[in-house]
Amino acid sequence: MQRMVKILFIAVIVITMLGMNTQSYAQDPARKLGRGLVNIVTGWIELPRNIYDTAVEENVLTGITVGLTKGVGMTVVRTAAGVYETVTFPFPIPENYQPVLEPEFVFSE
């Protein structure tokens, strides 16, 4: 009897994990809300990221000037996109809750 309970318990866990895996990539209101909140909190990371990326691609002086400008602009854009997605998360706009900004997170490539 105990063995049957253990097998049933493991089967329930495996089925639950498989179900979670397929839904984790779905675009839905919860994902849109989470994406919005994450972009509000991490939007400022665009500033040092753009400085660094531009310095690596070009040179240090360009990174400090052009990268700083791009970073300030992208900080505003990402934070504003986060606010927009947080406010509009119950509604399927854009279609099917797709991200307003690509990449959808500052850490995404």
C-alpha contacts under 8 A as a table, 3 or more apart, distances in Angstrom:
res1	aa1	res2	aa2	distance
1	M	4	M	5.22
1	M	5	V	6.45
2	Q	5	V	5.10
2	Q	6	K	6.27
3	R	6	K	5.11
3	R	7	I	6.25
4	M	7	I	5.12
4	M	8	L	6.10
5	V	8	L	5.08
5	V	9	F	6.00
6	K	9	F	5.00
6	K	10	I	6.17
7	I	10	I	5.19
7	I	11	A	6.12
8	L	11	A	5.04
8	L	12	V	6.17
9	F	12	V	5.22
9	F	13	I	6.35
10	I	13	I	5.11
10	I	14	V	6.18
11	A	14	V	5.16
11	A	15	I	6.11
12	V	15	I	5.22
12	V	16	T	6.04
13	I	16	T	5.10
13	I	17	M	6.11
14	V	17	M	5.12
14	V	18	L	6.18
15	I	18	L	5.15
15	I	19	G	6.17
16	T	19	G	5.11
16	T	20	M	6.20
17	M	20	M	5.09
17	M	21	N	6.16
18	L	21	N	5.11
18	L	22	T	6.63
19	G	22	T	5.59
19	G	23	Q	6.56
20	M	23	Q	5.26
20	M	24	S	6.00
21	N	24	S	5.34
21	N	25	Y	7.57
22	T	25	Y	6.38
22	T	26	A	7.31
23	Q	26	A	5.09
26	A	31	R	7.74
27	Q	31	R	6.03
27	Q	32	K	7.02
27	Q	96	N	6.53
27	Q	97	Y	5.57
27	Q	98	Q	6.40
28	D	31	R	5.38
28	D	32	K	6.22
28	D	96	N	7.13
28	D	97	Y	5.80
29	P	32	K	4.99
29	P	33	L	6.08
29	P	89	F	5.25
29	P	90	P	5.54
29	P	91	F	7.35
29	P	92	P	7.54
29	P	97	Y	6.72
30	A	33	L	5.11
30	A	34	G	6.13
30	A	89	F	7.40
31	R	34	G	5.04
31	R	35	R	5.97
32	K	35	R	5.06
32	K	36	G	6.09
32	K	85	E	6.20
32	K	86	T	7.14
32	K	89	F	5.55
32	K	97	Y	6.32
32	K	98	Q	7.80
32	K	99	P	7.40
33	L	36	G	5.08
33	L	37	L	6.21
33	L	85	E	6.33
33	L	86	T	5.02
33	L	89	F	5.26
34	G	37	L	5.18
34	G	38	V	6.05
34	G	86	T	7.75
35	R	38	V	5.17
35	R	39	N	6.10
35	R	82	G	6.94
35	R	85	E	7.39
35	R	86	T	7.87
35	R	104	E	7.22
35	R	105	F	7.17
36	G	39	N	5.20
36	G	40	I	6.24
36	G	81	A	7.01
36	G	82	G	3.81
36	G	83	V	6.12
36	G	84	Y	7.24
36	G	85	E	4.82
36	G	86	T	4.73
37	L	40	I	5.12
37	L	41	V	6.30
37	L	82	G	6.02
37	L	83	V	7.45
37	L	86	T	6.28
38	V	41	V	5.22
38	V	42	T	5.92
38	V	43	G	7.99
38	V	82	G	7.21
38	V	105	F	7.52
39	N	42	T	5.13
39	N	43	G	5.20
39	N	78	R	6.06
39	N	79	T	5.75
39	N	81	A	7.33
39	N	82	G	4.75
39	N	105	F	6.48
39	N	106	V	7.27
40	I	43	G	5.51
40	I	78	R	7.25
40	I	79	T	4.68
40	I	80	A	7.47
40	I	81	A	7.95
40	I	82	G	4.91
40	I	83	V	6.37
41	V	44	W	7.55
41	V	79	T	7.70
42	T	45	I	5.62
42	T	46	E	7.93
42	T	79	T	7.83
42	T	106	V	7.07
43	G	46	E	5.90
43	G	74	M	7.85
43	G	75	T	5.11
43	G	76	V	7.42
43	G	78	R	5.30
43	G	79	T	4.97
43	G	106	V	7.07
44	W	47	L	5.83
44	W	75	T	5.21
44	W	79	T	7.71
45	I	48	P	5.90
45	I	49	R	6.12
45	I	75	T	7.23
45	I	106	V	7.15
46	E	49	R	5.03
46	E	50	N	5.86
46	E	71	G	5.26
46	E	72	V	7.45
46	E	74	M	5.95
46	E	75	T	5.24
46	E	78	R	7.94
46	E	106	V	6.73
47	L	50	N	5.52
47	L	51	I	6.41
47	L	67	G	7.83
47	L	68	L	6.44
47	L	70	K	7.53
47	L	71	G	3.79
47	L	72	V	5.64
47	L	74	M	7.29
47	L	75	T	6.17
48	P	51	I	5.06
48	P	52	Y	6.07
48	P	68	L	7.68
48	P	71	G	6.79
49	R	52	Y	5.20
49	R	53	D	6.00
49	R	71	G	7.13
50	N	53	D	5.06
50	N	54	T	5.89
50	N	63	G	7.60
50	N	67	G	5.03
50	N	68	L	6.77
50	N	70	K	6.31
50	N	71	G	4.93
51	I	54	T	5.39
51	I	55	A	6.08
51	I	63	G	4.75
51	I	64	I	5.95
51	I	66	V	7.61
51	I	67	G	4.02
51	I	68	L	5.36
51	I	70	K	7.82
51	I	71	G	6.53
52	Y	55	A	5.10
52	Y	56	V	6.15
52	Y	63	G	6.36
52	Y	67	G	7.30
53	D	56	V	5.20
53	D	57	E	6.12
53	D	63	G	7.34
53	D	67	G	7.47
54	T	57	E	5.06
54	T	58	E	5.76
54	T	59	N	7.14
54	T	60	V	7.88
54	T	62	T	6.66
54	T	63	G	4.63
54	T	66	V	7.37
54	T	67	G	5.26
55	A	58	E	5.29
55	A	59	N	4.54
55	A	60	V	4.57
55	A	61	L	7.16
55	A	62	T	6.10
55	A	63	G	3.88
55	A	64	I	7.23
55	A	67	G	7.20
56	V	59	N	6.16
56	V	60	V	7.42
56	V	63	G	7.62
58	E	62	T	6.34
58	E	63	G	7.13
59	N	62	T	5.42
59	N	63	G	6.14
60	V	63	G	4.89
60	V	64	I	6.19
61	L	64	I	5.17
61	L	65	T	6.29
62	T	65	T	5.18
62	T	66	V	5.30
62	T	67	G	6.52
63	G	66	V	5.70
63	G	67	G	4.41
63	G	68	L	6.72
64	I	67	G	5.64
64	I	68	L	5.53
65	T	68	L	5.28
65	T	69	T	6.37
66	V	69	T	5.10
66	V	70	K	6.13
67	G	70	K	5.06
67	G	71	G	5.83
68	L	71	G	4.96
68	L	72	V	6.14
69	T	72	V	5.29
69	T	73	G	6.29
70	K	73	G	5.13
70	K	74	M	6.02
71	G	74	M	5.14
71	G	75	T	5.93
72	V	75	T	5.11
72	V	76	V	6.44
73	G	76	V	5.34
73	G	77	V	6.24
74	M	77	V	4.82
74	M	78	R	5.81
75	T	78	R	5.35
75	T	79	T	6.03
76	V	79	T	5.32
76	V	80	A	5.95
77	V	80	A	5.17
77	V	81	A	6.04
78	R	81	A	5.05
78	R	82	G	6.14
78	R	101	L	7.40
79	T	82	G	4.98
79	T	83	V	6.29
80	A	83	V	5.06
80	A	84	Y	6.13
81	A	84	Y	5.00
81	A	85	E	6.09
81	A	100	V	6.58
81	A	101	L	6.90
82	G	85	E	5.19
82	G	86	T	6.01
83	V	86	T	5.10
83	V	87	V	6.12
84	Y	87	V	5.28
84	Y	88	T	6.06
85	E	88	T	5.14
85	E	89	F	5.47
85	E	100	V	7.65
86	T	89	F	5.35
88	T	91	F	5.64
88	T	93	I	7.44
89	F	92	P	7.40
89	F	97	Y	7.77
91	F	97	Y	7.57
92	P	95	E	5.43
92	P	96	N	5.22
92	P	97	Y	4.80
93	I	96	N	6.79
93	I	97	Y	5.67
93	I	98	Q	7.46
94	P	97	Y	5.56
94	P	98	Q	5.70
94	P	99	P	7.43
94	P	100	V	7.13
95	E	98	Q	6.16
99	P	102	E	6.86
99	P	104	E	5.84
100	V	104	E	7.47
101	L	104	E	5.43
102	E	105	F	7.56
103	P	106	V	6.85
103	P	108	S	5.74
103	P	109	E	6.46
104	E	108	S	6.93
105	F	108	S	5.31
